[in-house]
Amino acid sequence: MTTTTSPPPPYVEMDGHPATEDDLRVPALFGFGHFTAMQVRDRKVRGLGLHLDRLEGANRELFQLPLYGGRVRELVRHALDGAGVRDASVRVHGFLPPGESRTRVMVTVREPAAMAPGARSLMSVPYARTVPHIKRPGEFGQTYYGMLAARAGFDEALLTAPGGVVTEGAVTNVGFWDGTSVVWPDAPALIGITMALLERGLAAAGEPSVRRAVTLDGLGAYRGAFICNSQGIAPVRRIDAMEFASGDGEMEGEMAGVMGRLEAAYGSASADPL
């Protein structure tokens, strides 16, 4: 008999102390907030400044309050100490419960994670997030369509706006290769930290990426595609019935080279100490 082992529950702190039952009522009963997700290795994070800027900007927009980077770094370090780890998947959440005047900061610490190997399949769905530039918990639409995609045998949902305009993956950014440049959909979407680091790294290597409108009926113009998030980068082998090169053969070899350059661009980003 085969048994499966569930991952251990996250270690959770609220405002620098192990979360109590009362603390956990905040996300359970008042989930309006924002967060960022990062991979920590040896107490360092690629794109740490971008994560801190994301939290500060979202906190000011939602709550009209600052969320200073120094406080966030201290809270993350404290949570890592509490969990007794140096490598982890970390999320930092900001909440402002009714009647309170200071942002409550929840830090969750889980086992480190990396993008699973292999090419992905995406199922397009008619859903675009409101206020997409803010990363926030409790996205019903993304979860719902992600479940539908999984039930249909796909790895992830690909979110599209009216007219079949491609925006982003349910939990990733999506990029395309047109034979010359990496193309990011020019549509309202969350600019992921990995996406931002790839843009910087590609430009520094003399291969600047571009923004362009991408539609489902125009996917035939692209020679390959990929997804990225805080866990890494992976090629896309299929969107709906449209097949893409992803690694082997003549055209596949071209995409393997693209993936290598993407990995190099991401790897060129420095890991900053917490």
N, C-alpha and C positions, 0 to 999 in steps of 0.2 A: 504494500500500500504506500502510495506517495503522499507525503505531507508537505504542506506549504507553510513557511514561516512568515508571519506578518512582520513588517518593519517595526522597530520599537517606537513608542510614542515620543513626540518631541519633548525636549526640555524647554520650559516656558518661563520667562521672567517678565514682570510688568514693572516698569519704572525702577529697575535695578534690584528687585527682590524676587524670589521664586513666587510664581503666580499662585494666589489663593483662590478659593471658590468665588469670593466676591470679585476678584480681578477678572476672572474668566467670564463673569456675567457681562462684562463690557463688550467683548466681541460677540458673545452669544445673543445678547438682547439689543445691542446698539452697534450694528455692523458697519455703519457709515464711516468710511475712513479710507486709508490709502496704505500702500506698502511698497517695498522693494525686496527682491530676492537676489541673493548673492552666493557665490561659492567661495568659501574661505579655505585657503591652503597655507599651513604654517603661519596662521594669524595674518595672512595677507590677502588682498582682494584686487583683482584686475578691475580697473575703472572705478575705484572707490570714490573718487571725487564726483563722478557722474551719478553714482548711487546717492551720495549725500545731497547733491543738487536736486535730484528728483524728489527726495523727501522734503527738502526745504520748500521747493516750488509748490508741490502739492499741498503741503500744510498751510502755506500762506493763502493759496487759492481757496481751499475748502474751509479753513477755520480762521483766516486772517491772523494767524499766529506764526512766529518763527519756530523752526525746529533746527537748532544749530548743529552743525556737523560734529563739533567737539562732544556734545552730549550724546549723540548717536554712537560715536566711536567708543566712548566710555561704557555705554550700556551694552554694546556688542561684546566688548572685551570682558565685561563682568559676566555676561551670559555664557561665554565660552569657558571662563574659569569655573562657573557653576556646573557646567556640563562636563568639565574635565577633559576638553578636547582642543586640538589645534587645527584640525581639518573638519569642515562641516558645511552643510547647507543651512544658510541663515536667512530668515525673513525678519524685517523690521517693519512693524505696523504703527501707524499713527491714528488715534481715536480722540474724539472730544465729546464725552458723554454730556447729556443735558445738565446745565447748572454748573459745569466745571469751567475753569478759566485757563488751564494748562493742559497741553496735549499729553495724553497718556501714551506711552511708548511700550509696545509689547515686542519682545524679541523671542523668536523660536529657533531652536537649534536641533537639527536632524543630522543623520549620517550624510557624509559627502555624496554627491551624485554627479554623474557624467552622462552625456548623450549616449544612448544605446547605439551600438554599431549597426550599419545597414541603411539602405535607402528607404525613404518613407513614401507612403501613399496618402493623398489628401482628398477629401470629399468637399466640394464647394457647397456652401449653405448660404441662404439669403439672410444674413445678419451682420449688422455693423454696430459696434459699441457706441453709446453716447459718451461724450467727453472722453474720447479715446486716448488723449495724451496723459491721462491720470491712471496709474496702475492701482487697482483697488480690489478688495476681496468680495466674495459673494456674487460673482458674475453668473447669473442664472442662465442667460442665453448661451454663453460660451460652454458651460458645463452641459447644458441640454444638447446642443448640437455636437459637442464632442462625444457624448454617449451615442447619439444617432450614427455618427461616423464609425465608431467602434463596432456597433451592431451590424453595420453594413460591410465590415471587413477592412476598413481604412484605419490608418494610424492617427489621423488628426483631421479636424474640420478646418476648412479654408473659408474665412469670412469674406463675404462680398456685399457691396452696396448695390442699390438699384442700378439696373443696366448691366449686371454682371461685372462690376468694377471690383477688382481684387484689392483688399485692404491689408489683411494680416492673417496669420494662423490663429487658432483658438488660444494657444499658449506660446506662440513663436512669432518672429518676423519671417517673411518669405522674400527671397531674392531670386532673380533670374539671370541667365547668361545668354546674351544675344549673339555671341561669337566674337564680340569686341569688348564689351563692358559688362560689369555687374549692374543690373537694373533693379532698383527698389520701387515698388508701387508708389506712385505719387497720389496718395489718397489719405484721408484721415485715419491715423493708426498710432499706436504707442511706439515711440522710438525706443526700442530695447537697448540696454547697455551694450550687449554684444554687437548689435547692429551698428551702434555709434562707434564702437572700437574698430569694427571692420572698415567702416567708412574712413576713419583716420588712418588705419594701417595701410589700406589700399592706396590712398592718396600719397602717403609717405613713400610707398614703393613705386610711384609713378603710374599707378593704375587707378585713377579716380573712378568711383562708381557714379551712377547717374540716377535721377528720379524721373520716372516716366509713368504715364497712365498705363495700367495693365488691365486687360479685360479677359474674361473667359473665352470669348470668341477669337481673341488674338493670341492665344497661347502657342499656336503653331509657329509664331515668329521666333520662338526661343529654343535654344539648343539644350538647355538644362535649367535646373532650378534647385534651390536648397532652402533649408530652414535654419534658424538659429535662435537660441535663448541663453540663459545663464548657464545651462548645462553643456553648451557646445554648439556644433554645427553638423548638419547631416544633409546628404543629397536627397533629392526628391525623384522618385522613379515614375510616379503617376499622379496626375490630378484628374479626377473623374476617369474618363476613358482615354485621356491624353497621356501617352507614354513619353518619358524623357530619358535621355542618356544619363547614366549614373555611375559608371566606373570601368567597364570592360569594352573591348572592341575599339575600332578606329575613332568613332565619335565619342564612345564612352571614355576612351583614353584622353580626349580633349577635356571632358568634364572632370576626370581624375586630376588633371593638371590644374583646373580651376579650383577644385577643392583643396589641393595642396597650397595654392596661393592664398586662399581664404584662411587656412589654418596658420600659415606663416604670418599673415597680417594680424590675426588675432593674437598669436604668440608674441608678436613684437610689442604688445601693450605691457607696460610695467605693472607688476603686482605691488600695491602700496600697503605698507604696514598699518594695521588698525591702531 
